[in-house]
């Protein structure tokens, strides 16, 4: 479902990625692991269209996306890609259901359908009793679950997660591991996860190891 070929990324004279080739299949949970500075997050951002590669090509569902215009790239991000960050990035003035609805409303989906979908996802996350709570009223684990629901609202082809458990205590981290496994089983959702968390890497179908800007075979 995702195919990257010959991905390189330079920042000035610094070569961060040095020719990455990978394929990710529908329904897979793939972890990207490696030492700090190895290029994990850079690769994730390039696959997720947040950064452009210096060279190489990226396809999602057999369509090349790395050469699209800015507007077309934004449409791909909204309709085909979900993002989960280490810090939830929820909007503090909106409650849980409103935060989850936001990408659907940006995609011009109806408010009624978006609200119903957001409610269903929050219930799937075990947050059916927290729909109207604002981020300041939620625990760290609850905030991250809202962020996961937001990433899923538009039924994306793939969800990219950058250290999704990195800001959680051990209890909430374990609950997030269970949640990712549940979403894979119930939604057949494809996840690509950058993480230093060895337990999160263990629940993945595959782990990709980056060493000095290259995938270790």
C-alpha positions as CSV (number, residue, x, y, z in Angstrom):
1,X,0.0,0.0,0.0
2,X,3.0,2.3,0.6
3,X,6.1,2.1,-1.5
4,X,9.1,4.3,-1.1
5,X,12.1,4.1,-3.5
6,X,15.5,5.7,-3.2
7,X,14.5,8.2,-0.5
8,X,17.3,10.6,0.4
9,X,17.1,13.8,2.5
10,X,19.7,16.4,2.9
11,X,19.7,19.5,5.1
12,X,22.4,21.6,3.6
13,X,25.5,19.4,3.6
14,X,24.1,17.0,6.1
15,X,22.8,13.8,4.6
16,X,20.1,12.4,6.9
17,X,18.6,9.7,4.7
18,X,20.9,7.8,2.3
19,X,18.6,5.8,0.0
20,X,15.7,4.2,1.7
21,X,13.6,1.5,-0.1
22,X,10.6,0.1,1.7
23,X,7.1,-1.4,1.2
24,X,4.3,-1.5,3.7
25,X,1.2,-3.6,3.2
26,X,-2.4,-2.9,4.1
27,X,-3.3,-3.8,7.7
28,X,0.4,-4.0,8.9
29,X,1.7,-2.4,12.0
30,X,5.3,-1.4,11.2
31,X,7.6,0.1,13.8
32,X,10.6,2.2,12.8
33,X,13.4,2.0,15.4
34,X,16.9,3.3,15.7
35,X,19.2,5.5,17.7
36,X,18.6,9.2,18.1
37,X,19.6,11.0,15.0
38,X,19.4,7.9,12.8
39,X,16.7,9.5,10.6
40,X,13.5,7.8,12.0
41,X,11.3,10.9,12.4
42,X,12.6,12.4,9.1
43,X,11.6,9.2,7.3
44,X,8.2,9.3,9.0
45,X,7.6,12.9,8.0
46,X,8.6,12.2,4.4
47,X,6.3,9.2,4.2
48,X,3.5,11.3,5.7
49,X,4.1,14.2,3.2
50,X,5.1,16.7,6.0
51,X,8.5,16.9,4.4
52,X,9.7,16.5,0.8
53,X,12.6,14.1,0.0
54,X,15.7,15.4,-1.7
55,X,15.3,12.5,-4.1
56,X,13.3,9.4,-4.5
57,X,9.6,8.5,-5.0
58,X,6.6,7.7,-2.7
59,X,3.4,5.9,-3.6
60,X,0.3,5.4,-1.6
61,X,-2.3,3.0,-3.1
62,X,-0.3,2.9,-6.3
63,X,-0.4,6.7,-6.8
64,X,2.7,8.7,-6.7
65,X,2.4,11.5,-4.1
66,X,5.9,13.1,-3.7
67,X,5.5,15.3,-6.8
68,X,2.0,16.7,-6.1
69,X,1.3,20.4,-5.7
70,X,0.9,21.8,-2.2
71,X,-2.9,21.8,-2.4
72,X,-3.1,18.3,-3.7
73,X,-0.6,17.2,-1.0
74,X,-2.8,18.8,1.7
75,X,-5.8,16.9,0.3
76,X,-3.9,13.6,0.5
77,X,-3.0,14.4,4.1
78,X,-6.6,15.0,5.0
79,X,-8.2,12.1,3.2
80,X,-5.6,9.3,3.3
81,X,-3.3,10.0,6.2
82,X,-3.7,10.2,10.0
83,X,-1.1,11.5,12.4
84,X,-0.5,10.9,16.1
85,X,2.3,12.9,17.8
86,X,4.1,12.4,21.1
87,X,2.3,15.5,22.4
88,X,-1.4,15.1,21.5
89,X,-1.7,18.6,19.9
90,X,-5.4,18.9,20.9
91,X,-7.0,22.3,20.6
92,X,-7.6,23.5,24.2
93,X,-10.7,25.5,23.5
94,X,-12.6,22.5,22.0
95,X,-14.0,19.4,23.8
96,X,-13.1,15.8,22.9
97,X,-15.7,15.3,20.2
98,X,-15.0,18.6,18.6
99,X,-11.3,17.9,18.5
100,X,-11.9,14.5,16.8
101,X,-14.4,16.1,14.3
102,X,-11.9,18.7,13.1
103,X,-10.2,16.9,10.2
104,X,-13.6,15.7,8.9
105,X,-15.0,19.3,9.0
106,X,-11.8,20.5,7.2
107,X,-12.5,17.9,4.6
108,X,-16.0,19.4,4.2
109,X,-17.9,16.4,5.5
110,X,-21.3,17.0,7.1
111,X,-21.3,18.1,10.7
112,X,-24.0,15.5,11.6
113,X,-22.0,12.5,10.1
114,X,-18.7,13.8,11.5
115,X,-20.2,14.1,15.0
116,X,-21.6,10.6,14.8
117,X,-18.3,9.1,13.6
118,X,-16.4,11.0,16.2
119,X,-18.7,9.7,18.9
120,X,-18.3,6.1,17.7
121,X,-14.5,6.4,17.7
122,X,-14.3,7.9,21.1
123,X,-16.6,5.1,22.4
124,X,-14.2,2.6,20.7
125,X,-11.4,4.3,22.7
126,X,-13.3,3.8,25.9
127,X,-14.0,7.6,26.2
128,X,-17.8,7.5,25.6
129,X,-18.2,9.2,29.0
130,X,-15.7,12.0,28.2
131,X,-17.2,13.4,24.9
132,X,-17.8,16.9,26.2
133,X,-14.6,17.3,28.3
134,X,-11.9,19.7,27.2
135,X,-8.2,18.7,27.1
136,X,-7.5,20.3,30.4
137,X,-10.1,18.0,32.0
138,X,-8.5,14.8,30.6
139,X,-5.7,12.7,31.8
140,X,-2.5,12.2,29.7
141,X,-3.7,8.8,28.5
142,X,-7.2,10.1,27.7
143,X,-5.7,13.0,25.6
144,X,-3.7,10.6,23.6
145,X,-6.7,8.4,23.0
146,X,-8.6,11.5,21.7
147,X,-5.6,12.1,19.4
148,X,-5.8,8.6,18.1
149,X,-9.6,9.0,17.4
150,X,-8.8,12.2,15.6
151,X,-6.3,10.4,13.4
152,X,-8.9,7.8,12.4
153,X,-11.9,10.2,11.7
154,X,-11.4,10.3,7.9
155,X,-10.8,6.5,7.6
156,X,-7.2,7.0,6.5
157,X,-5.2,4.5,4.5
158,X,-2.4,4.8,7.0
159,X,-1.8,6.3,10.4
160,X,1.7,7.7,11.1
161,X,2.6,7.8,14.8
162,X,5.7,9.6,16.1
163,X,6.6,8.4,19.7
164,X,2.9,8.0,20.6
165,X,3.6,6.6,24.0
166,X,6.7,8.7,24.7
167,X,4.9,11.1,27.0
168,X,2.8,8.5,29.0
169,X,3.4,6.8,32.3
170,X,3.7,3.0,32.3
171,X,0.0,2.3,32.9
172,X,-1.2,4.5,30.1
173,X,1.7,3.2,27.9
174,X,0.5,-0.4,28.4
175,X,-3.1,0.7,27.6
176,X,-2.0,2.3,24.4
177,X,-0.2,-0.9,23.3
178,X,-3.5,-2.8,23.8
179,X,-5.4,-0.1,21.9
180,X,-3.1,-0.3,18.8
181,X,-3.5,-4.1,18.8
182,X,-7.3,-3.7,19.1
183,X,-7.4,-1.2,16.2
184,X,-5.4,-3.4,14.0
185,X,-7.8,-6.3,14.7
186,X,-11.1,-4.4,14.5
187,X,-10.3,-1.9,11.8
188,X,-7.5,-3.6,9.8
189,X,-5.8,-0.2,10.2
190,X,-2.3,0.3,8.9
191,X,0.1,1.9,11.3
192,X,3.7,3.1,10.9
193,X,5.1,4.0,14.3
194,X,8.4,5.6,15.3
195,X,9.2,4.7,18.9
196,X,11.9,4.1,21.4
197,X,9.4,1.9,23.3
198,X,10.5,-1.7,23.0
199,X,7.1,-3.1,24.0
200,X,5.4,-1.1,21.3
201,X,7.9,-2.4,18.8
202,X,7.1,-5.9,20.0
203,X,3.4,-5.7,19.0
204,X,4.3,-4.6,15.5
205,X,4.2,-7.0,12.6
206,X,7.6,-5.8,11.5
207,X,10.3,-3.6,12.8
208,X,12.5,-1.5,10.5
209,X,15.9,-0.6,11.9
210,X,17.5,2.6,10.7
211,X,21.2,3.0,11.2
212,X,23.0,6.1,10.0
213,X,20.3,7.0,7.5
214,X,19.9,3.5,6.0
215,X,17.6,0.6,6.7
216,X,19.5,-2.3,8.3
217,X,18.7,-5.5,6.5
